[in-house]
Amino acid sequence: IFVAALGASHYLYAEATRSQQLPDWIDAHIHAYEYFQGVPEITVPDNLKSGVARACRYDPAINPTYQDMATHYGTAIIPTRVRHPRDKAKAESGVQIIEREVLAPMRHQTFFSLAELNRAIRSRIEDVNQRRFQKLEVSRYDLYLEIDKPALKPLPATRYEYAEFHKARVNIDYHIEVQGHYYSVPYELKGEQLDVRFSAHMVEALYKGRRVAAHPRDDSKGRHTT
């Protein structure tokens, strides 16, 4: 169960995913930003290996795909310190609320698809967000509208398209190999190592952070795109 909470209002979002692997991790972030109808200045995740390769308060090593997504949405990724749950206290208490008020009441129900389960989770989260705090005359939703929503950045015009990264060395014929297919790059880069970003539709080659080639993705093995 992925859980996210906004910092001021404690407005909650949660969804069930099949795994904690990178594609599910990225999708859950996208869905959370869309549920919040905006993007926070800073996203503070746990040190999940799918997102954070090396934990460090001042210079963490962020997974390239996770960083690419953060750049697309204009948010800064600052992971929590190891064994410092107070760094994300809102999310920690949010997990307890989701366990107690969302998951526990459904423990005897059987769901036959992930979509069916997430519809049930969404309905219960709406109830939690609309319910007034015990010692306040406002709900999480009221505080979200008043404090958090005006401070969020707008969503970008397009949803992030999942992409993975790897390194490839330019062959003598000025092509690089990406999952068995060969793509051309400028011949001057022969022998250089490039960063490769590939999504469902595009393959992009980057040299020292600058894009030097882009091709439509082709999964046919042993063939060339030049």
C-alpha positions as CSV (number, residue, x, y, z in Angstrom):
1,I,0.0,0.0,0.0
2,F,1.4,3.4,-1.1
3,V,0.6,6.2,1.3
4,A,1.2,10.0,0.7
5,A,0.3,12.9,2.9
6,L,0.5,16.7,2.4
7,G,2.5,18.5,4.9
8,A,0.2,21.2,6.3
9,S,-3.3,19.7,6.0
10,H,-2.4,16.0,6.4
11,Y,-4.6,15.4,3.4
12,L,-4.1,11.7,2.5
13,Y,-3.8,9.5,-0.5
14,A,-3.3,5.8,-0.7
15,E,-3.4,3.0,-3.3
16,A,-2.7,-0.7,-3.6
17,T,0.1,-1.7,-6.0
18,R,1.2,-5.2,-7.1
19,S,4.8,-4.6,-6.0
20,Q,7.3,-2.0,-4.8
21,Q,9.2,-2.1,-8.1
22,L,10.1,1.0,-10.0
23,P,7.2,1.1,-12.4
24,D,4.6,0.8,-9.6
25,W,6.5,3.3,-7.4
26,I,6.5,5.9,-10.2
27,D,2.8,5.3,-11.1
28,A,1.8,5.7,-7.5
29,H,3.5,9.1,-7.3
30,I,1.8,10.2,-10.5
31,H,-1.6,9.2,-9.2
32,A,-0.9,11.0,-5.9
33,Y,0.0,14.3,-7.6
34,E,-3.1,14.0,-9.8
35,Y,-5.3,13.3,-6.7
36,F,-3.8,16.3,-4.9
37,Q,-4.4,18.4,-8.1
38,G,-0.9,19.8,-7.9
39,V,2.7,19.1,-7.1
40,P,4.5,20.0,-3.9
41,E,7.8,21.9,-3.9
42,I,9.5,18.9,-2.1
43,T,8.7,15.2,-2.1
44,V,10.0,13.3,0.9
45,P,10.1,9.6,0.2
46,D,11.2,6.7,2.3
47,N,14.5,5.1,1.3
48,L,12.9,2.5,-0.9
49,K,15.5,0.9,-3.2
50,S,13.3,1.5,-6.2
51,G,13.7,5.3,-5.7
52,V,16.8,5.9,-3.7
53,A,20.1,4.1,-4.7
54,R,22.1,5.6,-1.8
55,A,20.6,7.3,1.2
56,C,22.2,10.6,2.3
57,R,20.6,13.7,3.8
58,Y,22.7,16.1,1.7
59,D,23.7,14.2,-1.4
60,P,21.4,11.2,-2.0
61,A,21.8,9.0,-5.1
62,I,18.3,9.1,-6.7
63,N,17.3,6.5,-9.2
64,P,17.5,8.1,-12.7
65,T,13.9,7.3,-13.5
66,Y,12.7,8.7,-10.2
67,Q,14.8,11.9,-10.8
68,D,13.5,12.1,-14.3
69,M,9.9,12.0,-13.1
70,A,10.7,14.6,-10.4
71,T,12.2,16.9,-13.0
72,H,9.0,16.5,-15.2
73,Y,6.8,17.5,-12.3
74,G,9.2,20.2,-10.9
75,T,9.5,18.7,-7.4
76,A,12.7,18.1,-5.4
77,I,13.3,14.6,-4.0
78,I,14.7,14.7,-0.5
79,P,14.7,11.2,1.0
80,T,14.4,10.7,4.8
81,R,17.5,9.9,6.8
82,V,17.9,6.2,7.6
83,R,16.1,5.4,11.0
84,H,14.7,8.9,11.3
85,P,10.9,8.4,11.0
86,R,10.3,12.0,12.1
87,D,11.6,13.2,8.8
88,K,8.3,12.1,7.4
89,A,6.1,12.1,10.5
90,K,3.0,13.0,8.5
91,A,3.4,9.9,6.3
92,E,4.1,7.7,9.3
93,S,0.9,8.7,11.0
94,G,-0.9,8.5,7.7
95,V,0.1,4.9,7.4
96,Q,-1.4,4.2,10.8
97,I,-4.6,5.9,9.8
98,I,-4.8,4.0,6.6
99,E,-4.2,0.7,8.4
100,R,-6.8,1.5,11.1
101,E,-9.5,3.3,9.2
102,V,-9.2,2.0,5.6
103,L,-7.7,-1.4,5.6
104,A,-8.9,-2.9,8.9
105,P,-12.7,-2.5,8.0
106,M,-12.1,-4.3,4.7
107,R,-10.2,-7.2,6.2
108,H,-13.0,-9.7,5.6
109,Q,-13.8,-8.6,2.1
110,T,-12.5,-10.4,-1.0
111,F,-11.4,-8.4,-4.1
112,F,-11.0,-9.8,-7.5
113,S,-8.9,-7.1,-9.1
114,L,-6.5,-4.3,-8.2
115,A,-8.9,-1.8,-9.6
116,E,-11.8,-3.1,-7.5
117,L,-9.6,-2.9,-4.3
118,N,-8.5,0.7,-5.2
119,R,-12.0,1.9,-5.7
120,A,-12.8,0.7,-2.2
121,I,-9.7,2.3,-0.8
122,R,-10.5,5.6,-2.6
123,S,-14.0,5.6,-1.1
124,R,-12.8,5.2,2.4
125,I,-10.0,7.7,2.0
126,E,-12.6,10.3,0.9
127,D,-14.5,9.6,4.2
128,V,-11.2,10.1,6.2
129,N,-10.3,13.3,4.4
130,Q,-13.8,14.8,4.9
131,R,-14.2,13.8,8.5
132,R,-13.6,16.7,11.0
133,F,-10.6,16.4,13.4
134,Q,-11.7,15.7,17.0
135,K,-10.3,18.9,18.4
136,L,-10.9,21.2,15.4
137,E,-14.0,22.3,13.5
138,V,-12.3,21.5,10.2
139,S,-11.5,18.5,8.2
140,R,-8.3,17.5,6.2
141,Y,-10.1,18.5,3.1
142,D,-10.9,22.0,4.5
143,L,-7.3,22.6,5.4
144,Y,-6.2,21.2,2.1
145,L,-8.3,23.8,0.3
146,E,-7.2,26.6,2.6
147,I,-3.5,25.9,2.9
148,D,-2.0,23.2,0.8
149,K,-3.8,23.5,-2.6
150,P,-2.9,27.2,-3.1
151,A,0.8,26.3,-2.4
152,L,1.0,23.4,-4.9
153,K,2.6,23.8,-8.3
154,P,0.2,23.2,-11.2
155,L,0.4,19.8,-12.9
156,P,2.3,19.7,-16.2
157,A,0.4,19.7,-19.4
158,T,1.2,16.0,-20.0
159,R,1.5,13.0,-17.7
160,Y,5.0,11.7,-17.2
161,E,5.8,8.8,-19.5
162,Y,7.8,6.1,-17.7
163,A,11.4,5.8,-18.9
164,E,14.4,3.8,-17.9
165,F,18.1,4.7,-18.1
166,H,21.2,2.8,-18.8
167,K,24.7,3.4,-20.2
168,A,25.9,2.4,-23.7
169,R,29.3,2.7,-25.4
170,V,29.3,3.9,-29.0
171,N,30.5,1.1,-31.4
172,I,33.0,1.6,-34.2
173,D,30.0,2.0,-36.6
174,Y,28.7,4.9,-34.4
175,H,25.7,2.9,-33.2
176,I,24.7,2.1,-29.6
177,E,22.9,-1.1,-28.5
178,V,19.6,-0.8,-26.6
179,Q,17.9,-4.1,-25.7
180,G,19.2,-5.8,-28.8
181,H,18.5,-3.0,-31.3
182,Y,21.1,-0.6,-32.7
183,Y,20.6,3.2,-32.9
184,S,22.8,5.7,-34.6
185,V,24.5,8.7,-32.8
186,P,26.8,11.4,-34.2
187,Y,30.0,9.7,-35.5
188,E,32.2,12.0,-33.5
189,L,31.2,10.1,-30.4
190,K,32.7,6.8,-31.5
191,G,34.1,5.0,-28.4
192,E,32.3,7.4,-25.9
193,Q,30.0,6.2,-23.2
194,L,26.5,7.7,-23.4
195,D,23.5,7.8,-21.1
196,V,20.4,6.3,-22.7
197,R,16.9,7.2,-21.8
198,F,14.2,4.9,-23.3
199,S,10.5,5.0,-22.9
200,A,7.7,3.0,-24.5
201,H,8.0,5.2,-27.7
202,M,11.4,6.9,-27.8
203,V,15.1,6.2,-27.4
204,E,17.3,9.2,-26.5
205,A,21.1,9.3,-26.2
206,L,22.7,11.9,-23.9
207,Y,26.3,12.9,-23.8
208,K,27.4,15.0,-20.7
209,G,23.7,15.8,-20.0
210,R,23.0,17.0,-23.6
211,R,20.7,15.1,-26.0
212,V,22.7,14.1,-29.1
213,A,20.2,11.7,-30.7
214,A,16.6,10.6,-30.6
215,H,14.9,7.7,-32.4
216,P,11.4,6.1,-32.3
217,R,11.8,2.9,-30.2
218,D,12.2,-0.3,-32.2
219,D,12.3,-3.7,-30.3
220,S,13.3,-5.8,-33.3
221,K,16.5,-7.6,-32.3
222,G,19.7,-7.3,-34.3
223,R,18.3,-4.5,-36.6
224,H,19.6,-0.9,-37.0
225,T,17.9,2.5,-36.9
226,T,20.1,5.0,-38.6
